Amino acid sequence: MKLKYDMLMTDKDCVTATVNNLVAKVRSRDLQIRQMEDHLQQLSKEHMQLTKNLEDELKLKIKDLEKEVDKSGYKERQTFLKHKRQAFIAL
């Protein structure tokens, strides 16, 4: 009877150790998942900020180019040439 009890206690201890090991692995993975989620959120925020910065930079570049076009008289030249063509076609 004592031998059977000792064997059952040994089995119970093995099962308990296995369960504890599995619980530790699950906790470790949960921690890894939380860290990865935090990192993903950080990367997402950085991506959004970089996108916004690039968008702002491109908008400024567009304004600069529009000013340059206005200074160069390109629009006036295009309008003049368009009217000149229309006048020529009308003849």
C-alpha positions as CSV (number, residue, x, y, z in Angstrom):
1,M,0.0,0.0,0.0
2,K,2.8,2.4,0.9
3,L,4.6,1.6,-2.4
4,K,1.5,2.4,-4.4
5,Y,1.0,5.6,-2.5
6,D,4.6,6.7,-3.1
7,M,4.2,5.9,-6.8
8,L,1.0,8.0,-7.0
9,M,2.7,10.9,-5.2
10,T,5.6,10.6,-7.6
11,D,3.2,10.7,-10.6
12,K,1.4,13.6,-9.0
13,D,4.7,15.5,-8.5
14,C,5.6,14.9,-12.1
15,V,2.2,16.1,-13.3
16,T,2.4,19.2,-11.1
17,A,5.9,19.9,-12.4
18,T,4.7,19.6,-16.0
19,V,1.7,21.9,-15.3
20,N,4.0,24.4,-13.6
21,N,6.3,24.3,-16.6
22,L,3.5,24.8,-19.0
23,V,2.1,27.7,-17.0
24,A,5.5,29.3,-17.0
25,K,5.8,28.9,-20.8
26,V,2.3,30.4,-21.2
27,R,3.2,33.4,-19.0
28,S,6.5,33.9,-20.9
29,R,4.6,33.8,-24.2
30,D,2.0,36.2,-22.9
31,L,4.7,38.6,-21.9
32,Q,6.4,38.2,-25.3
33,I,3.0,38.9,-27.0
34,R,2.4,42.0,-24.9
35,Q,5.9,43.3,-25.7
36,M,5.4,42.6,-29.4
37,E,2.0,44.4,-29.3
38,D,3.7,47.4,-27.6
39,H,6.5,47.4,-30.2
40,L,3.9,47.2,-33.0
41,Q,2.0,50.1,-31.5
42,Q,5.2,52.1,-31.3
43,L,6.1,51.3,-34.9
44,S,2.6,52.2,-36.0
45,K,2.9,55.6,-34.3
46,E,6.3,56.2,-35.9
47,H,4.9,55.2,-39.3
48,M,2.0,57.6,-38.9
49,Q,4.3,60.4,-37.8
50,L,6.7,59.8,-40.7
51,T,3.8,59.7,-43.1
52,K,2.5,63.0,-41.8
53,N,5.9,64.6,-41.9
54,L,6.4,63.4,-45.5
55,E,2.9,64.7,-46.4
56,D,3.7,68.1,-44.9
57,E,7.1,68.2,-46.6
58,L,5.5,67.4,-50.0
59,K,2.8,70.0,-49.5
60,L,5.5,72.6,-48.9
61,K,7.3,71.5,-52.0
62,I,4.1,71.8,-54.0
63,K,3.6,75.4,-52.7
64,D,7.3,76.2,-53.6
65,L,6.9,74.8,-57.1
66,E,3.6,76.6,-57.6
67,K,5.3,79.9,-56.6
68,E,8.1,79.1,-59.0
69,V,5.7,78.5,-61.8
70,D,3.9,81.8,-61.0
71,K,7.2,83.6,-61.1
72,S,8.3,82.1,-64.3
73,G,5.2,83.2,-66.2
74,Y,4.5,79.7,-67.3
75,K,0.8,80.0,-66.9
76,E,0.6,83.2,-68.8
77,R,2.7,81.8,-71.6
78,Q,0.4,78.7,-71.7
79,T,-2.7,80.9,-71.8
80,F,-1.2,83.1,-74.5
81,L,-0.3,80.1,-76.7
82,K,-3.7,78.6,-76.2
83,H,-5.4,81.8,-77.4
84,K,-2.9,82.2,-80.2
85,R,-3.7,78.6,-81.4
86,Q,-7.4,79.3,-81.2
87,A,-7.0,82.5,-83.1
88,F,-5.0,80.7,-85.8
89,I,-7.6,77.9,-86.0
90,A,-10.4,80.5,-86.3
91,L,-8.7,82.0,-89.4
